[in-house]
Structure formats: structure tokens, C-alpha cells
């Protein structure tokens, strides 16, 4: 049975909230537990994010597909797996969820509810990293859906993001919603507002390139296959 849109939006909001709380909260914990050791802090942040993302995807996947990412939602809509009106509705839920998660993480560690990040990341290397990270994420998700292995997406996405923390200089945001959310925490995982537009643009470019690559590598992606993104869930109507 197709899930009603309001239920999907609640799932996307809560999942995005937990994702941001996970990324930012584990970053704060890493800073406090391993002061002065950036490499260890990154390892702790990456491990927590990879494991937590696996669980969050399993938690909300059967309801909304566990996108938590506008790029994933829009690519899914382009393949017909999600109605465009749903993809557009997912966007504010995802952004609001990530912003709320940042506030929650700050409060859980005794900090101010909102502290605007001062970490500047707008370099050419970071932009290229975000293009590459987003391409990889979309390829992981849609190659599994296309080849009938969507049930493995939770583990694969968690593993990919954990690895991409290390092979990209940007630490693999790969998600416009989490990028916006991370502006509201001046901590390890934060990003300055002035750096956010470049990151979001790079992620959009990566999503567009990934869409073309999926079409080339896995021609004939059907709406029913696209509906299995990220976790198999009742097929959506293809009406837009």
C-alpha cells in the first residue's frame, strides 16, 4: 500500500533530523574526546556517521525511501520512482530536519541552540570533492536499485559515506540539506554560510552527472526500480 505523503514527510523530517544530529553530535564528541588530534576526530566522526546512517535508513526506508537528501529525491523523480510533487515536498522537510538536528546536537552537548559556523570550506578542491562524492553516492544507490539489490542500500550507503569522509577533501557532505543544517553549528562538522552556495552547486552538478552516468551504465531504469530507492518501499504513483 502506498504511504500517504504526510507520513512520508514526517519520515523524511525525522530521518534528516537524526542524520544531522548524528553527524554534528559525533563531531562535537570527537572534538572533546580527542582534543588536538584531527585525524582521530575524523575517524570517530566517520565511523559514527557510517553506522548511524545504516540504522536510520533501515528505520525510515519502508515509509519514505529514506532519502534525507534533495539530490537523491530529484534523481529518483527524474527516473519516475517518485512523483515530482513529492520530491518538491521532500525538500523543505529534509532541510528543516537537518536544521533541527543541528539545534538538537548543539543542545545535547550543552552548547547554544544555534551557533553559526565559521569554518570556511569554499575552495576548488572542496568543490571538486563534492561533485565526486555526490556522483558516487547516486551511483551506489541507483546501481543497487537497477540490479535488484536495493535491500543492500543501507549498508552500502553507510559504507560509502564513511569511506568518502577520507578520500574527499570536503569529507563528503554530498547532500544540500545537511550542508544547510551544518551551518548552524560552529563545531567540528560545521560549514560557514559563505561556503554553502558552492557546496550546494557542486552537489547539484554531481547529481546531474550521476543521472547521466546511471542512464549510460544501467539503461532502461524503470519507475518500479527507481521506487526502490533507497530502501524498497511501496511503488509510488508515476503521476506528476
C-alpha positions, 0 to 999 in steps of 0.5 A: 500500500502506498504511504500517504505523503504526510507520513512520508514527510514526517519520515523524511523530517525525522530521518534528516533530523537524526542524520544531522544530529548524528553527524554534528553530535559525533563531531562535537564528541570527537572534538572533546574526546580527542582534543588536538588530534584531527585525524582521530576526530575524523575517524570517530566522526566517520565511523559514527556517521557510517553506522548511524546512517545504516540504522536510520535508513533501515528505520525510515526506508519502508515509509519514505525511501529514506532519502534525507537528501534533495539530490537523491529525491530529484534523481529518483523523480527524474527516473519516475520512482517518485512523483515530482510533487513529492520530491518538491515536498521532500525538500523543505522537510529534509532541510528543516530536519537537518536544521533541527538536528543541528539545534538538537546536537548543539543542545545535547552537548550543552552548547547554544541552540544555534551557533553559526559556523565559521569554518570556511570550506569554499575552495576548488578542491572542496568543490571538486570533492563534492561533485565526486562524492555526490556522483558516487553516492547516486551511483551506489544507490541507483546501481543497487536499485537497477540490479535488484539489490536495493535491500543492500542500500543501507549498508552500502550507503553507510559504507560509502559515506564513511569511506568518502569522509577520507578520500574527499577533501570536503569529507563528503557532505554530498547532500544540500540539506545537511550542508544547510543544517551544518551551518548552524553549528560552529563545531567540528562538522560545521560549514560557514554560510559563505561556503554553502552556495558552492557546496550546494552547486557542486552537489547539484552538478554531481547529481546531474552527472550521476543521472547521466552516468546511471542512464549510460551504465544501467539503461532502461531504469524503470519507475518500479526500480527507481521506487526502490530507492533507497530502501524498497518501499511501496511503488509510488504513483508515476503521476506528476 
